[in-house]
Amino acid sequence: MTFDTWNIAFVGMVTSMLLFNIMQWYSHRERVYGYYTLFMLLWLGYFVLRQEGEAWLREGTYHFVRVAVPMMAYFVYYDFSAVFTRLRDEKLLKLFSRVQALLTVYVLVEMGLCFFSEGWRLPVHEYLHIAMRTILILASGYIIWRMAQAPDRVIRYFVAGSLLLVLFGAIAMVTTITGIRPSTPLRPWEAPLFYMQIGIILELLCFSLGLAYRHRRASIEKAVVFEQLAREREQLERERLETKLAAQQTHKLLSDLRMKALRAQMNPHFLFNSLNAIQECILTEQTDAAASYLAKFSKLVRLILESSDKQMIPLSSEIESLRLYLDVESLRFTQAFFYEILVHTHIDASLINIPPMLVQPYAENAIWHGLLHKEGDRKLTISFFSDDEFLYIEIQDNGIGRAKAGQEQNPLKKEYESRGMKLTDERLQALSEREGVNAFAEVEDLADPAGRPAGTRVMVTLPI
């Protein structure tokens, strides 16, 4: 193989590496690939012009290319090195800057010698070139020694490539100075450029491997960071959900305790009134009424006790308790009023749940403070109907109305009634807070066509 053949192969290898690096630069858009591309481009231009330019370049231009273009490549090499190794050593960075300044001065001097004078013919031209190469070898040796102490694998790739270039560059310089008698045709190892080309190829290989490793490590580090961030986000989301769940459970527990406390107050309120009624029947010697009253009352108490520890009961159970309560009250007042309970046919009372003893206080209020103060026909109607979202309970009486009832009550009884209604309203509020829904009761005063009070309507709305 002749040197010309080898040179063509060398240019082909460097060109392939250059094109591959340009693609990498386009793909990653990192500055290190830009410096590396320029570094390879300068060396490629240098060897092409050294081999082919002597025939068509002006002599001064050719000699400028021979001595100045490698120095331009070394100038870029220092920028590439700082970025490639992510150098933070201030001393080395200062050394890089000084060597680059020296290279700039040298290139300017060579421009003057090659383009503006015949200085390239003088021995000083070669002496300057040899001196500059010697300075670069010494500076590179020091840089390699300093960087070799770092444990980073990327820096090791850089150190290996730089060391190979320095080594083969020194061989090329020694070969140039001592001179080897060439044969014809020129064999590769007889040309000083051959050793420089070997050093460059090995250096480029090391740098390319280092760049590949650097990119792979950066990708892994980025993936690790993303994974860590994802884990942290997942942990934060889990903690947020756990906190939210704990808050909901705490809120539900407090609401449950509040509901139980309210029921504990509600049941004694009703039982107290019922026992008073039984006592009144016994004292007035209404034995049949007392027996019937006790039978219904005992069954009612059993239902109340069964539901006392439950948050919700089936609507069918609530209706049964309500019917028993109204029977008891009707017996107590010797059929002084008429009641009816209407459940719309599309409602399955066994599938709908409501808080226990919810309707009873409204029915009690209608009887005691609306109907019993009225003369003539007394009627209480309780209706259950629903839509897709809510259950509606309507308690309507044709009593004397709230305004007149308030005038006729004694203060103690009025306070007692207000307490029962207040407890029921608080139960609805607690249910709303516990379930996160809107449960409420609305009271409407009814009037006849002449505008006279004609009773009261209460509408209780519960979510299904």
Buried (B, 14 or more C-beta within 10 A) or exposed (E): EBBEEBBEBBBEBBBEBBEEBBEBBEEEEBEBBBBBBBBBBBBBBBBBBBBEBEEEBEEBBBBBBBBBBBBBBBBBBBBBBBBBBEBEBEEBEEBBEEBBEBBEEBBEBBEEBBEEEEBBEEEEBBEBBEEBBEBBBEBBBEBBEBBBEBEBEBBBBBBBBBBBBBBBBBBBBEBBEEEEEEEEEBBBEBBBBBBBBBBBBBBBBBBBBBBEBBBEEEEEEEEEEEEEEEEEEEEEEEEEEEEEEEEEEEEBEEBEEBBBBBBEBBBEBBBEBBEEBBEBBBEEEBEEBBEBBBBBBEBBBEBBEEBEEBBBBBBBBBBBBBBBBBBBBBBBBEEEBEBEBEBEEEBEBEEBBBBBBBBBBBBBBBBBBBBBBBEEEBBBBBBBBBEEEBBBBBBBBBBBBBEBBEEEBEEEEBEBBEBBBEBBBBBBBBBBBBBEBEBEBEEEEBEEEEEEBBBBBBBBBBEB
